Amino acid sequence: MLYLIILSVFLFVSLTLTAQNLRYNKDLYVKNNVQEDLAFHTVNRVEDISKIEYKYDLKMQETLVKEYKYDEKTVRLFTPNEKVNITAVLEGTMPKVGEIALDPQFAKANNLTIGDEYNIDNSSYRISGYIGMPNYAYILEK
């Protein structure tokens, strides 16, 4: 009976600490990477974003997205963000000209590693690293 009580207390404390740690890490990730509360898509460019940000006390960022479909796959290219949905570098580095960073699950599923060449629409890019985007790859509270 004593062993069961000790085991129960140990499991309760361990699981409680793990849950608190996961919540803390999630909250820190959302804060540091400024996960969006709202996203919208437009055909035309939004003019004078800074004026809208000031008037409504917002953080806004234009992100350009381009989709390529081939071999039953869809590859979405995003411009890097600096104010909202800031990309987290999980391994390697952020891409420079002629480079691309990939989601680690996509890279794994397609047997791609950092340093490999990856072709998109007749252009070749060197894989610079693996990244995570808070608005796209991860299921979080928001």
MODELLER restraints for C-alpha pairs under 7 A, 6 or more apart:
rsr = mdl.restraints
at = mdl.atoms
rsr.add(forms.Gaussian(group=physical.xy_distance, feature=features.Distance(at['CA:33:A'], at['CA:84:A']), mean=6.97, stdev=0.5))
rsr.add(forms.Gaussian(group=physical.xy_distance, feature=features.Distance(at['CA:33:A'], at['CA:85:A']), mean=5.56, stdev=0.5))
rsr.add(forms.Gaussian(group=physical.xy_distance, feature=features.Distance(at['CA:33:A'], at['CA:86:A']), mean=4.57, stdev=0.5))
rsr.add(forms.Gaussian(group=physical.xy_distance, feature=features.Distance(at['CA:33:A'], at['CA:87:A']), mean=6.76, stdev=0.5))
rsr.add(forms.Gaussian(group=physical.xy_distance, feature=features.Distance(at['CA:33:A'], at['CA:134:A']), mean=6.92, stdev=0.5))
rsr.add(forms.Gaussian(group=physical.xy_distance, feature=features.Distance(at['CA:34:A'], at['CA:84:A']), mean=5.04, stdev=0.5))
rsr.add(forms.Gaussian(group=physical.xy_distance, feature=features.Distance(at['CA:34:A'], at['CA:85:A']), mean=5.25, stdev=0.5))
rsr.add(forms.Gaussian(group=physical.xy_distance, feature=features.Distance(at['CA:34:A'], at['CA:86:A']), mean=6.25, stdev=0.5))
rsr.add(forms.Gaussian(group=physical.xy_distance, feature=features.Distance(at['CA:35:A'], at['CA:84:A']), mean=6.24, stdev=0.5))
rsr.add(forms.Gaussian(group=physical.xy_distance, feature=features.Distance(at['CA:35:A'], at['CA:85:A']), mean=4.79, stdev=0.5))
rsr.add(forms.Gaussian(group=physical.xy_distance, feature=features.Distance(at['CA:35:A'], at['CA:134:A']), mean=5.65, stdev=0.5))
rsr.add(forms.Gaussian(group=physical.xy_distance, feature=features.Distance(at['CA:35:A'], at['CA:135:A']), mean=6.25, stdev=0.5))
rsr.add(forms.Gaussian(group=physical.xy_distance, feature=features.Distance(at['CA:36:A'], at['CA:84:A']), mean=6.24, stdev=0.5))
rsr.add(forms.Gaussian(group=physical.xy_distance, feature=features.Distance(at['CA:36:A'], at['CA:85:A']), mean=6.00, stdev=0.5))
rsr.add(forms.Gaussian(group=physical.xy_distance, feature=features.Distance(at['CA:36:A'], at['CA:135:A']), mean=6.59, stdev=0.5))
rsr.add(forms.Gaussian(group=physical.xy_distance, feature=features.Distance(at['CA:37:A'], at['CA:142:A']), mean=6.75, stdev=0.5))
rsr.add(forms.Gaussian(group=physical.xy_distance, feature=features.Distance(at['CA:49:A'], at['CA:60:A']), mean=6.85, stdev=0.5))
rsr.add(forms.Gaussian(group=physical.xy_distance, feature=features.Distance(at['CA:53:A'], at['CA:59:A']), mean=5.75, stdev=0.5))
rsr.add(forms.Gaussian(group=physical.xy_distance, feature=features.Distance(at['CA:53:A'], at['CA:60:A']), mean=6.47, stdev=0.5))
rsr.add(forms.Gaussian(group=physical.xy_distance, feature=features.Distance(at['CA:59:A'], at['CA:83:A']), mean=6.82, stdev=0.5))
rsr.add(forms.Gaussian(group=physical.xy_distance, feature=features.Distance(at['CA:59:A'], at['CA:84:A']), mean=6.79, stdev=0.5))
rsr.add(forms.Gaussian(group=physical.xy_distance, feature=features.Distance(at['CA:60:A'], at['CA:84:A']), mean=6.68, stdev=0.5))
rsr.add(forms.Gaussian(group=physical.xy_distance, feature=features.Distance(at['CA:61:A'], at['CA:83:A']), mean=6.40, stdev=0.5))
rsr.add(forms.Gaussian(group=physical.xy_distance, feature=features.Distance(at['CA:61:A'], at['CA:84:A']), mean=6.21, stdev=0.5))
rsr.add(forms.Gaussian(group=physical.xy_distance, feature=features.Distance(at['CA:63:A'], at['CA:78:A']), mean=6.67, stdev=0.5))
rsr.add(forms.Gaussian(group=physical.xy_distance, feature=features.Distance(at['CA:63:A'], at['CA:79:A']), mean=5.69, stdev=0.5))
rsr.add(forms.Gaussian(group=physical.xy_distance, feature=features.Distance(at['CA:63:A'], at['CA:81:A']), mean=6.94, stdev=0.5))
rsr.add(forms.Gaussian(group=physical.xy_distance, feature=features.Distance(at['CA:64:A'], at['CA:78:A']), mean=5.80, stdev=0.5))
rsr.add(forms.Gaussian(group=physical.xy_distance, feature=features.Distance(at['CA:64:A'], at['CA:79:A']), mean=5.52, stdev=0.5))
rsr.add(forms.Gaussian(group=physical.xy_distance, feature=features.Distance(at['CA:65:A'], at['CA:76:A']), mean=6.55, stdev=0.5))
rsr.add(forms.Gaussian(group=physical.xy_distance, feature=features.Distance(at['CA:65:A'], at['CA:77:A']), mean=5.54, stdev=0.5))
rsr.add(forms.Gaussian(group=physical.xy_distance, feature=features.Distance(at['CA:65:A'], at['CA:78:A']), mean=4.76, stdev=0.5))
rsr.add(forms.Gaussian(group=physical.xy_distance, feature=features.Distance(at['CA:65:A'], at['CA:79:A']), mean=6.84, stdev=0.5))
rsr.add(forms.Gaussian(group=physical.xy_distance, feature=features.Distance(at['CA:66:A'], at['CA:76:A']), mean=5.64, stdev=0.5))
rsr.add(forms.Gaussian(group=physical.xy_distance, feature=features.Distance(at['CA:66:A'], at['CA:77:A']), mean=5.17, stdev=0.5))
rsr.add(forms.Gaussian(group=physical.xy_distance, feature=features.Distance(at['CA:66:A'], at['CA:78:A']), mean=6.80, stdev=0.5))
rsr.add(forms.Gaussian(group=physical.xy_distance, feature=features.Distance(at['CA:67:A'], at['CA:74:A']), mean=6.63, stdev=0.5))
rsr.add(forms.Gaussian(group=physical.xy_distance, feature=features.Distance(at['CA:67:A'], at['CA:75:A']), mean=5.69, stdev=0.5))
rsr.add(forms.Gaussian(group=physical.xy_distance, feature=features.Distance(at['CA:67:A'], at['CA:76:A']), mean=4.48, stdev=0.5))
rsr.add(forms.Gaussian(group=physical.xy_distance, feature=features.Distance(at['CA:67:A'], at['CA:77:A']), mean=6.37, stdev=0.5))
rsr.add(forms.Gaussian(group=physical.xy_distance, feature=features.Distance(at['CA:68:A'], at['CA:74:A']), mean=5.68, stdev=0.5))
rsr.add(forms.Gaussian(group=physical.xy_distance, feature=features.Distance(at['CA:68:A'], at['CA:75:A']), mean=5.20, stdev=0.5))
rsr.add(forms.Gaussian(group=physical.xy_distance, feature=features.Distance(at['CA:68:A'], at['CA:76:A']), mean=6.44, stdev=0.5))
rsr.add(forms.Gaussian(group=physical.xy_distance, feature=features.Distance(at['CA:69:A'], at['CA:75:A']), mean=6.39, stdev=0.5))
rsr.add(forms.Gaussian(group=physical.xy_distance, feature=features.Distance(at['CA:80:A'], at['CA:87:A']), mean=6.82, stdev=0.5))
rsr.add(forms.Gaussian(group=physical.xy_distance, feature=features.Distance(at['CA:81:A'], at['CA:87:A']), mean=6.67, stdev=0.5))
rsr.add(forms.Gaussian(group=physical.xy_distance, feature=features.Distance(at['CA:85:A'], at['CA:133:A']), mean=6.43, stdev=0.5))
rsr.add(forms.Gaussian(group=physical.xy_distance, feature=features.Distance(at['CA:85:A'], at['CA:134:A']), mean=5.68, stdev=0.5))
rsr.add(forms.Gaussian(group=physical.xy_distance, feature=features.Distance(at['CA:85:A'], at['CA:135:A']), mean=6.06, stdev=0.5))
rsr.add(forms.Gaussian(group=physical.xy_distance, feature=features.Distance(at['CA:86:A'], at['CA:133:A']), mean=6.81, stdev=0.5))
rsr.add(forms.Gaussian(group=physical.xy_distance, feature=features.Distance(at['CA:87:A'], at['CA:131:A']), mean=6.54, stdev=0.5))
rsr.add(forms.Gaussian(group=physical.xy_distance, feature=features.Distance(at['CA:87:A'], at['CA:132:A']), mean=5.85, stdev=0.5))
rsr.add(forms.Gaussian(group=physical.xy_distance, feature=features.Distance(at['CA:87:A'], at['CA:133:A']), mean=4.91, stdev=0.5))
rsr.add(forms.Gaussian(group=physical.xy_distance, feature=features.Distance(at['CA:88:A'], at['CA:131:A']), mean=5.53, stdev=0.5))
rsr.add(forms.Gaussian(group=physical.xy_distance, feature=features.Distance(at['CA:88:A'], at['CA:132:A']), mean=5.13, stdev=0.5))
rsr.add(forms.Gaussian(group=physical.xy_distance, feature=features.Distance(at['CA:88:A'], at['CA:133:A']), mean=6.38, stdev=0.5))
rsr.add(forms.Gaussian(group=physical.xy_distance, feature=features.Distance(at['CA:89:A'], at['CA:130:A']), mean=6.15, stdev=0.5))
rsr.add(forms.Gaussian(group=physical.xy_distance, feature=features.Distance(at['CA:89:A'], at['CA:131:A']), mean=4.52, stdev=0.5))
rsr.add(forms.Gaussian(group=physical.xy_distance, feature=features.Distance(at['CA:89:A'], at['CA:132:A']), mean=6.52, stdev=0.5))
rsr.add(forms.Gaussian(group=physical.xy_distance, feature=features.Distance(at['CA:90:A'], at['CA:130:A']), mean=5.43, stdev=0.5))
rsr.add(forms.Gaussian(group=physical.xy_distance, feature=features.Distance(at['CA:90:A'], at['CA:131:A']), mean=5.16, stdev=0.5))
rsr.add(forms.Gaussian(group=physical.xy_distance, feature=features.Distance(at['CA:90:A'], at['CA:132:A']), mean=6.72, stdev=0.5))
rsr.add(forms.Gaussian(group=physical.xy_distance, feature=features.Distance(at['CA:91:A'], at['CA:129:A']), mean=5.40, stdev=0.5))
rsr.add(forms.Gaussian(group=physical.xy_distance, feature=features.Distance(at['CA:91:A'], at['CA:130:A']), mean=5.13, stdev=0.5))
rsr.add(forms.Gaussian(group=physical.xy_distance, feature=features.Distance(at['CA:92:A'], at['CA:128:A']), mean=5.91, stdev=0.5))
rsr.add(forms.Gaussian(group=physical.xy_distance, feature=features.Distance(at['CA:92:A'], at['CA:129:A']), mean=4.01, stdev=0.5))
rsr.add(forms.Gaussian(group=physical.xy_distance, feature=features.Distance(at['CA:92:A'], at['CA:130:A']), mean=6.35, stdev=0.5))
rsr.add(forms.Gaussian(group=physical.xy_distance, feature=features.Distance(at['CA:93:A'], at['CA:128:A']), mean=5.57, stdev=0.5))
rsr.add(forms.Gaussian(group=physical.xy_distance, feature=features.Distance(at['CA:93:A'], at['CA:129:A']), mean=5.15, stdev=0.5))
rsr.add(forms.Gaussian(group=physical.xy_distance, feature=features.Distance(at['CA:94:A'], at['CA:101:A']), mean=6.52, stdev=0.5))
rsr.add(forms.Gaussian(group=physical.xy_distance, feature=features.Distance(at['CA:94:A'], at['CA:128:A']), mean=6.46, stdev=0.5))
rsr.add(forms.Gaussian(group=physical.xy_distance, feature=features.Distance(at['CA:94:A'], at['CA:129:A']), mean=6.56, stdev=0.5))
rsr.add(forms.Gaussian(group=physical.xy_distance, feature=features.Distance(at['CA:95:A'], at['CA:101:A']), mean=5.82, stdev=0.5))
rsr.add(forms.Gaussian(group=physical.xy_distance, feature=features.Distance(at['CA:95:A'], at['CA:128:A']), mean=5.48, stdev=0.5))
rsr.add(forms.Gaussian(group=physical.xy_distance, feature=features.Distance(at['CA:98:A'], at['CA:125:A']), mean=5.23, stdev=0.5))
rsr.add(forms.Gaussian(group=physical.xy_distance, feature=features.Distance(at['CA:98:A'], at['CA:126:A']), mean=6.55, stdev=0.5))
rsr.add(forms.Gaussian(group=physical.xy_distance, feature=features.Distance(at['CA:99:A'], at['CA:125:A']), mean=4.79, stdev=0.5))
rsr.add(forms.Gaussian(group=physical.xy_distance, feature=features.Distance(at['CA:99:A'], at['CA:126:A']), mean=4.62, stdev=0.5))
rsr.add(forms.Gaussian(group=physical.xy_distance, feature=features.Distance(at['CA:99:A'], at['CA:127:A']), mean=5.72, stdev=0.5))
rsr.add(forms.Gaussian(group=physical.xy_distance, feature=features.Distance(at['CA:99:A'], at['CA:128:A']), mean=5.95, stdev=0.5))
rsr.add(forms.Gaussian(group=physical.xy_distance, feature=features.Distance(at['CA:100:A'], at['CA:125:A']), mean=5.93, stdev=0.5))
rsr.add(forms.Gaussian(group=physical.xy_distance, feature=features.Distance(at['CA:100:A'], at['CA:126:A']), mean=6.11, stdev=0.5))
rsr.add(forms.Gaussian(group=physical.xy_distance, feature=features.Distance(at['CA:100:A'], at['CA:127:A']), mean=5.00, stdev=0.5))
rsr.add(forms.Gaussian(group=physical.xy_distance, feature=features.Distance(at['CA:100:A'], at['CA:128:A']), mean=5.85, stdev=0.5))
rsr.add(forms.Gaussian(group=physical.xy_distance, feature=features.Distance(at['CA:101:A'], at['CA:127:A']), mean=5.59, stdev=0.5))
rsr.add(forms.Gaussian(group=physical.xy_distance, feature=features.Distance(at['CA:101:A'], at['CA:128:A']), mean=5.39, stdev=0.5))
rsr.add(forms.Gaussian(group=physical.xy_distance, feature=features.Distance(at['CA:101:A'], at['CA:129:A']), mean=4.87, stdev=0.5))
rsr.add(forms.Gaussian(group=physical.xy_distance, feature=features.Distance(at['CA:101:A'], at['CA:130:A']), mean=5.41, stdev=0.5))
rsr.add(forms.Gaussian(group=physical.xy_distance, feature=features.Distance(at['CA:101:A'], at['CA:131:A']), mean=6.22, stdev=0.5))
rsr.add(forms.Gaussian(group=physical.xy_distance, feature=features.Distance(at['CA:102:A'], at['CA:129:A']), mean=6.50, stdev=0.5))
rsr.add(forms.Gaussian(group=physical.xy_distance, feature=features.Distance(at['CA:102:A'], at['CA:130:A']), mean=4.93, stdev=0.5))
rsr.add(forms.Gaussian(group=physical.xy_distance, feature=features.Distance(at['CA:102:A'], at['CA:131:A']), mean=5.89, stdev=0.5))
rsr.add(forms.Gaussian(group=physical.xy_distance, feature=features.Distance(at['CA:103:A'], at['CA:130:A']), mean=5.50, stdev=0.5))
rsr.add(forms.Gaussian(group=physical.xy_distance, feature=features.Distance(at['CA:103:A'], at['CA:131:A']), mean=5.39, stdev=0.5))
rsr.add(forms.Gaussian(group=physical.xy_distance, feature=features.Distance(at['CA:103:A'], at['CA:132:A']), mean=6.21, stdev=0.5))
rsr.add(forms.Gaussian(group=physical.xy_distance, feature=features.Distance(at['CA:104:A'], at['CA:130:A']), mean=5.39, stdev=0.5))
rsr.add(forms.Gaussian(group=physical.xy_distance, feature=features.Distance(at['CA:104:A'], at['CA:131:A']), mean=6.92, stdev=0.5))
rsr.add(forms.Gaussian(group=physical.xy_distance, feature=features.Distance(at['CA:107:A'], at['CA:113:A']), mean=6.58, stdev=0.5))
rsr.add(forms.Gaussian(group=physical.xy_distance, feature=features.Distance(at['CA:114:A'], at['CA:127:A']), mean=5.06, stdev=0.5))
rsr.add(forms.Gaussian(group=physical.xy_distance, feature=features.Distance(at['CA:114:A'], at['CA:128:A']), mean=5.64, stdev=0.5))
rsr.add(forms.Gaussian(group=physical.xy_distance, feature=features.Distance(at['CA:114:A'], at['CA:129:A']), mean=5.49, stdev=0.5))
rsr.add(forms.Gaussian(group=physical.xy_distance, feature=features.Distance(at['CA:115:A'], at['CA:126:A']), mean=5.81, stdev=0.5))
rsr.add(forms.Gaussian(group=physical.xy_distance, feature=features.Distance(at['CA:115:A'], at['CA:127:A']), mean=5.14, stdev=0.5))
rsr.add(forms.Gaussian(group=physical.xy_distance, feature=features.Distance(at['CA:115:A'], at['CA:128:A']), mean=6.21, stdev=0.5))
rsr.add(forms.Gaussian(group=physical.xy_distance, feature=features.Distance(at['CA:116:A'], at['CA:126:A']), mean=5.72, stdev=0.5))
rsr.add(forms.Gaussian(group=physical.xy_distance, feature=features.Distance(at['CA:116:A'], at['CA:127:A']), mean=5.57, stdev=0.5))
rsr.add(forms.Gaussian(group=physical.xy_distance, feature=features.Distance(at['CA:117:A'], at['CA:124:A']), mean=6.27, stdev=0.5))
rsr.add(forms.Gaussian(group=physical.xy_distance, feature=features.Distance(at['CA:117:A'], at['CA:125:A']), mean=5.46, stdev=0.5))
rsr.add(forms.Gaussian(group=physical.xy_distance, feature=features.Distance(at['CA:117:A'], at['CA:126:A']), mean=4.49, stdev=0.5))
rsr.add(forms.Gaussian(group=physical.xy_distance, feature=features.Distance(at['CA:117:A'], at['CA:127:A']), mean=6.18, stdev=0.5))
rsr.add(forms.Gaussian(group=physical.xy_distance, feature=features.Distance(at['CA:118:A'], at['CA:124:A']), mean=5.57, stdev=0.5))
rsr.add(forms.Gaussian(group=physical.xy_distance, feature=features.Distance(at['CA:118:A'], at['CA:125:A']), mean=5.19, stdev=0.5))
rsr.add(forms.Gaussian(group=physical.xy_distance, feature=features.Distance(at['CA:118:A'], at['CA:126:A']), mean=6.22, stdev=0.5))
rsr.add(forms.Gaussian(group=physical.xy_distance, feature=features.Distance(at['CA:118:A'], at['CA:127:A']), mean=6.86, stdev=0.5))
rsr.add(forms.Gaussian(group=physical.xy_distance, feature=features.Distance(at['CA:119:A'], at['CA:125:A']), mean=6.18, stdev=0.5))
